[in-house]
Amino acid sequence: MPEKLTDQQLRRRHKLKSTLGLGETLFASAEERKFALQLEDGLRLVEEGLRKEMTFADPLADVTARYLFEAGGKRVRPALTLLTAQLGKGNTPAVIIAAQAMEITHLASLYHDDVMDEAEVRRGVPSAQFVWGNSVAILTGDLLFARAGRLISGLGDRAVELQTLTFERLCLGQLHETIGPTPDEDPIAHYIQVLSDKTGSLISAAAQMGAIFSDAPTQFQEPLHEFGEKIGVAFQLIDDVLDLSGSVEQTGKAPGTDLKSGVATLPLLYLKQEAKSDISAANLLERLELGVRAEGKVPEDFTVAVAELRTHPVTKKTLKEAHRWAHDGVEALASLPNGPVRKALTRFAETLVERSN
């Protein structure tokens, strides 16, 4: 007979489902139910710690730093850290701290991203730079990076090295996205590298942190690194598709936000390729580019063009590419032992690419 869960446990179980896509079928055996309870308890400890770490003595910093944290978020990165920790000793104090640092690092990057992209909405609320201006948003992001660094510094040299490398790649990814590819560089290969740096690096670090600080066998770290990198690319490619959708509730942003900001998403890059030999693709590309260049209110034809791009074959091609990256990420887990962790990571990858359905 299934165990009776408390209301708090049910809420945490729901959080796991929404974060990692872990349905009840994952928790069929006693071992898997114990595994689920470990994850739920870990998420509770991480959330409690985040509320403490996101508090600042300075009144302005306390408001701005907590702004996006309190706006929501699925806590994907700390959940991955907790999940991979179950390959070792589970929710050790170091694992909980690492999970908190991963989420704070992610939050910090959102403040900076919104400034770079001139985004007006994040997580369904006005972006920080829209509310307080660029300078406050940038400094808040810096403050959060510092807080994450302080947490990581207490975990030793391995953690500092991994966090520093991740921060470096986050910055390089944003730099290369801003500057764009060189004339002799393949735009699509350039874009995939940007995604790997901006998204894959942090998801990969989160997955590795759990294994490292739970004292899991060291041979698990490389498969988790590869899994995180590939899943990060798949994650962002699905976001490229969702950017074209009309659901602010689903994306937290208005449809076409990335396109309007001049971000070269994969559907647009594929469209540019087709436009060289296809008149209809060239016409659609021209309408999109006119909308991007337009000042003030988003032109109605841009909105129509975004909807056309959503159903265009290049978007289906992007979805196929996202599925390929997710599949390759799962394949990287082949050397992990069969069990709840591998099963959950696989389900997470599947759920990630199902977001566009």
Residue pairs with C-beta under 8 A, 6 or more apart in sequence:
3 33
5 13
8 44
9 37
9 40
12 40
12 41
12 43
12 44
13 36
13 40
15 40
15 43
15 75
16 22
16 36
16 39
16 40
16 43
16 79
17 23
18 74
19 74
19 75
19 76
19 79
20 76
20 79
20 80
20 83
20 344
20 347
20 348
20 351
21 347
21 348
21 350
21 351
21 352
21 354
22 36
22 344
22 347
22 348
23 347
26 32
26 36
26 340
26 343
26 344
26 347
27 33
27 35
27 36
31 339
31 340
32 340
32 343
35 86
35 340
35 341
35 344
38 82
38 86
38 90
38 91
39 79
39 82
39 83
39 86
41 91
42 82
42 85
42 90
42 91
42 95
42 96
42 99
43 75
43 78
43 79
43 82
45 91
45 96
46 75
46 78
46 82
46 96
46 99
46 100
46 103
47 75
49 96
49 97
49 100
50 69
50 100
50 103
50 104
53 100
53 104
53 147
53 151
54 65
54 66
54 69
54 104
54 147
55 62
55 66
56 62
56 65
56 143
60 136
61 140
61 143
64 128
64 132
64 136
64 137
64 140
65 140
65 143
65 144
65 147
67 125
67 128
67 131
67 140
68 107
68 110
68 111
68 122
68 123
68 128
69 107
71 122
71 123
71 124
71 125
72 123
72 124
73 103
73 107
73 123
75 103
76 203
77 99
77 102
77 103
77 105
77 106
77 202
77 203
77 206
78 99
78 100
78 102
78 103
78 206
79 99
80 102
80 203
80 206
80 207
80 210
80 228
80 348
81 95
81 98
81 99
81 102
81 206
81 207
81 209
81 210
82 91
82 95
82 99
82 210
83 207
83 210
83 341
83 344
83 345
83 348
84 207
84 208
84 209
84 210
84 211
84 214
84 216
84 220
84 224
84 341
84 345
85 91
85 92
85 95
85 210
85 211
85 213
85 214
85 216
86 210
86 214
86 340
86 341
87 210
87 211
87 214
87 216
87 217
87 220
87 336
87 337
87 341
88 210
88 211
88 214
88 215
88 216
88 217
89 214
89 215
89 216
90 214
91 214
92 213
92 214
92 215
94 155
94 213
95 209
95 210
95 213
95 214
97 151
97 152
97 154
97 155
97 213
98 151
98 152
98 155
98 159
98 209
98 210
98 212
98 213
99 206
99 209
99 210
100 151
101 148
101 151
101 152
101 163
101 209
102 148
102 202
102 205
102 206
102 209
104 144
104 147
104 148
104 151
105 144
105 145
105 148
105 163
105 166
105 167
105 170
105 202
106 202
107 144
108 141
108 142
108 143
108 144
108 145
108 148
109 141
109 170
109 198
109 202
110 122
110 141
111 128
111 129
111 137
111 138
111 140
111 141
111 144
112 137
112 138
112 141
112 174
113 119
113 174
114 122
114 127
114 128
114 129
114 130
114 137
115 129
115 134
115 137
115 138
115 141
116 174
116 177
116 178
117 257
117 258
117 261
117 263
118 129
118 261
119 127
119 129
119 130
119 253
119 257
119 261
120 126
120 127
120 130
120 254
120 257
121 127
121 130
121 248
121 252
121 253
121 254
121 257
122 128
122 252
122 253
123 252
124 248
124 249
124 252
127 137
128 136
128 137
128 140
129 136
129 137
129 138
132 140
145 167
148 163
149 163
152 159
152 160
152 163
153 159
153 160
155 213
158 212
159 209
159 212
159 213
162 205
162 208
162 209
162 212
163 205
165 201
165 205
166 201
166 202
166 204
166 205
169 197
169 198
169 201
170 197
170 198
170 201
170 202
172 197
173 193
173 194
173 195
173 196
173 197
173 198
173 199
173 201
174 198
176 190
176 193
176 194
176 197
177 194
177 198
177 263
180 187
180 190
180 264
181 187
181 190
181 191
187 264
187 269
187 272
188 266
188 269
188 270
188 273
191 264
191 266
191 269
192 233
195 232
195 233
195 236
195 237
196 229
196 232
196 233
198 236
199 232
199 233
199 235
199 236
200 228
200 229
200 230
200 231
200 232
200 233
201 229
201 232
202 232
203 228
203 229
203 231
203 232
203 235
204 224
204 225
204 226
204 227
204 228
204 229
204 232
205 228
206 228
207 224
207 225
207 227
207 228
208 221
208 224
208 225
208 228
210 216
210 224
211 220
211 221
211 224
212 221
219 335
220 335
220 336
223 332
223 333
223 334
223 335
223 336
224 333
226 329
226 332
227 329
227 330
227 332
227 333
227 345
227 349
228 329
229 329
230 325
230 326
230 328
230 329
230 332
231 325
231 326
231 329
231 348
231 349
231 352
233 325
234 322
234 323
234 325
234 326
234 329
234 349
234 352
234 353
235 352
237 266
237 318
237 319
237 321
237 322
237 325
238 319
238 322
238 352
238 353
238 355
238 356
239 251
239 258
240 258
240 265
240 266
240 267
240 318
241 267
241 310
241 315
241 318
241 319
241 322
241 356
242 250
242 251
242 355
242 356
243 251
243 253
243 255
243 256
243 257
243 258
243 259
243 265
244 255
244 256
244 259
244 267
244 306
244 307
244 309
244 310
244 315
245 251
245 255
245 310
246 255
246 307
247 255
248 254
248 255
250 355
251 257
255 303
255 306
255 307
256 291
256 298
256 302
256 303
256 306
258 265
259 265
259 268
259 288
259 291
259 292
259 306
259 309
260 291
260 292
260 298
260 302
262 292
265 318
266 318
266 321
267 309
267 312
267 314
267 315
267 317
267 318
268 285
268 288
268 309
270 314
270 317
270 318
271 281
271 284
271 285
271 288
271 309
271 312
271 314
272 285
274 281
274 314
275 281
275 282
275 284
275 285
276 282
281 312
281 314
284 305
284 308
284 309
284 312
287 301
287 302
287 304
287 305
288 302
288 305
288 306
288 309
290 299
290 301
290 302
291 298
291 299
291 301
291 302
291 303
291 305
291 306
292 302
294 302
309 315
319 353
319 356
322 353
322 356
323 353
326 349
326 350
326 352
326 353
327 349
329 349
330 345
330 346
330 349
333 342
333 345
333 346
336 342
336 345
